[in-house]
Amino acid sequence: MSSPTDILSRTTRFWERLGTPELPDLGPGPRAGTLSEDTVEIRLLELTRELTLTVAATDLLSATALLYHDHHDPAHNLVEDRGDRDGCLIHALLHRREPDYWNAAYWFRRVSGHPIYRAATPATIRAAQTPEARAVLERLTLSGTLDPLALVQECERAAERPAAESIAYLRTVQHLEFAALVEHLIA
């Protein structure tokens, strides 16, 4: 088991190599500042060798990074046949960003109670700095922790009635979700 300091260091190395200047869109993108699929894969290969991750963790981390950089098809190829909890979670994230909200909800139901949502809740609360963000936060955390099904609903609501403040907050929440997932996979 890795120490919290070691996990933080490993997670920091991931974001130094694979972070983007702009948070991912709620939809599929593409957006400026993402890395090419080849660059993502090269940087991940170097990182996963340093971190000595298992093949399964490497595949999941690759799918996560590819999706973060708006490479949906290659990410989908890595998780579409996986039935494990983490693979299903990434599959759900992918469908939410397509956007295919019904399919995303299906996959999120398969991973009910995933620990990344408990881990991401404090940062999600701290990020709600405006009245609009606090209203969204209230709907996202009715159960006491960040609820991925509520997040699907809020993304769908934002797609139907775009409001700049709620979209900015939801993009931040989505990034926090990715950050918690990366930490979970690296640990």
C-alpha positions in Angstrom: 0.0 0.0 0.0 1.4 3.4 -1.0 1.6 6.2 1.6 -0.5 9.3 1.1 2.7 11.3 0.3 3.8 8.7 -2.3 0.3 8.8 -3.9 0.4 12.6 -4.0 3.8 12.5 -5.7 2.7 9.9 -8.2 -0.5 11.8 -8.9 1.4 15.1 -9.3 3.7 13.4 -11.9 0.6 12.3 -13.9 -0.8 15.8 -14.0 2.6 17.4 -14.8 2.8 15.2 -17.9 -0.8 14.9 -18.9 -2.6 18.0 -17.6 -4.2 20.5 -20.0 -4.4 24.3 -19.8 -8.2 24.1 -20.1 -10.5 21.7 -18.3 -12.4 19.2 -20.4 -15.7 20.2 -21.9 -18.8 18.5 -20.6 -19.3 17.3 -24.2 -16.9 15.5 -26.5 -14.7 18.4 -27.5 -12.2 18.7 -29.0 -10.7 21.7 -27.2 -7.4 23.5 -27.6 -4.4 22.4 -25.6 -5.0 18.6 -25.6 -2.2 16.2 -26.5 -2.3 13.9 -29.5 -3.2 10.3 -29.0 0.4 9.3 -29.7 1.8 11.8 -27.2 -0.6 10.7 -24.5 0.4 7.1 -25.0 4.1 7.9 -25.0 3.9 10.0 -21.8 1.8 7.3 -20.2 4.2 4.6 -21.1 7.1 6.5 -19.5 5.0 7.3 -16.4 3.6 3.8 -15.9 7.1 2.3 -16.1 8.3 4.7 -13.4 5.3 3.9 -11.2 5.5 0.2 -11.9 1.7 -0.2 -12.3 0.0 -3.4 -13.2 -1.2 -4.0 -16.8 -4.8 -3.6 -15.7 -4.0 -0.3 -13.9 -2.0 0.9 -16.9 -4.9 0.2 -19.3 -7.4 2.0 -17.0 -5.1 5.0 -16.6 -4.5 5.1 -20.3 -8.3 5.1 -21.0 -8.7 7.9 -18.4 -5.9 10.0 -19.9 -7.1 9.5 -23.5 -10.7 10.5 -22.5 -9.3 13.6 -20.6 -7.6 14.6 -23.8 -10.8 14.1 -25.9 -9.8 10.8 -27.6 -13.1 9.0 -27.0 -12.8 6.1 -29.4 -9.4 4.8 -28.2 -10.6 5.2 -24.6 -13.7 3.3 -25.4 -11.7 0.5 -27.0 -9.8 0.1 -23.7 -12.9 -0.2 -21.5 -15.8 -1.5 -23.6 -15.2 -5.2 -22.8 -14.3 -4.6 -19.1 -16.7 -5.6 -16.5 -14.7 -4.5 -13.5 -15.8 -1.5 -11.4 -13.1 0.9 -12.6 -13.6 0.0 -16.3 -17.4 0.5 -15.9 -16.8 3.9 -14.3 -14.6 5.1 -17.2 -17.2 3.7 -19.6 -19.8 5.8 -17.8 -17.6 9.0 -18.0 -17.1 8.5 -21.6 -20.8 8.1 -22.4 -21.7 11.2 -20.3 -19.2 13.3 -22.4 -20.5 11.9 -25.8 -23.3 12.9 -24.7 -25.3 9.8 -24.2 -26.9 10.4 -20.9 -29.1 7.4 -20.7 -26.1 5.1 -21.4 -23.9 7.0 -18.9 -26.6 6.5 -16.2 -26.7 2.8 -17.0 -22.9 2.4 -16.5 -22.9 4.6 -13.4 -25.6 2.4 -11.8 -23.1 -0.5 -12.2 -20.6 1.3 -10.1 -22.8 2.7 -7.4 -20.8 3.9 -4.4 -17.5 4.1 -6.2 -15.0 5.6 -3.7 -13.8 8.4 -6.0 -17.1 10.2 -5.3 -16.6 10.3 -1.6 -13.0 11.4 -2.2 -14.0 14.2 -4.6 -16.8 15.6 -2.4 -14.7 18.0 -0.2 -13.1 19.6 -3.2 -16.5 19.8 -5.0 -17.9 21.6 -2.0 -14.9 24.0 -1.9 -15.2 24.8 -5.6 -18.8 26.0 -5.3 -18.1 29.7 -5.0 -21.1 31.3 -6.6 -24.8 31.1 -5.9 -25.4 29.2 -9.1 -22.6 26.7 -8.3 -24.0 26.3 -4.7 -27.4 25.5 -6.2 -25.9 22.9 -8.5 -23.8 21.5 -5.6 -26.9 21.1 -3.5 -28.4 18.9 -6.3 -25.2 17.0 -6.7 -24.8 16.1 -3.0 -28.3 15.4 -1.8 -27.1 12.0 -0.6 -24.2 13.6 1.4 -21.5 12.8 -1.2 -21.1 13.7 -4.9 -23.7 11.6 -6.8 -22.6 10.6 -10.3 -26.2 10.1 -11.4 -27.0 13.6 -10.3 -23.9 14.8 -12.2 -25.3 13.2 -15.4 -28.6 15.0 -14.8 -26.8 18.3 -14.3 -24.8 17.9 -17.4 -27.9 17.1 -19.4 -29.6 20.2 -17.8 -26.6 22.3 -18.8 -26.7 21.0 -22.4 -30.4 21.9 -22.6 -30.2 25.3 -20.9 -26.6 26.5 -21.0 -25.6 28.9 -18.1 -22.0 30.0 -18.1 -21.6 29.8 -14.3 -23.1 26.3 -13.9 -21.1 25.0 -16.9 -17.9 26.3 -15.5 -18.6 24.7 -12.2 -19.6 21.4 -13.7 -16.4 21.4 -15.7 -14.5 21.9 -12.5 -16.5 19.0 -10.8 -15.7 16.8 -13.8 -12.0 17.6 -13.5 -12.2 16.8 -9.8 -13.8 13.5 -10.7 -11.0 12.7 -13.1 -8.4 13.7 -10.5 -10.0 11.4 -7.9 -10.0 8.6 -10.5 -6.3 9.1 -11.3 -5.4 9.1 -7.7 -7.5 5.9 -7.2 -5.9 4.1 -10.1 -2.3 5.2 -9.1 -2.8 4.1 -5.5 
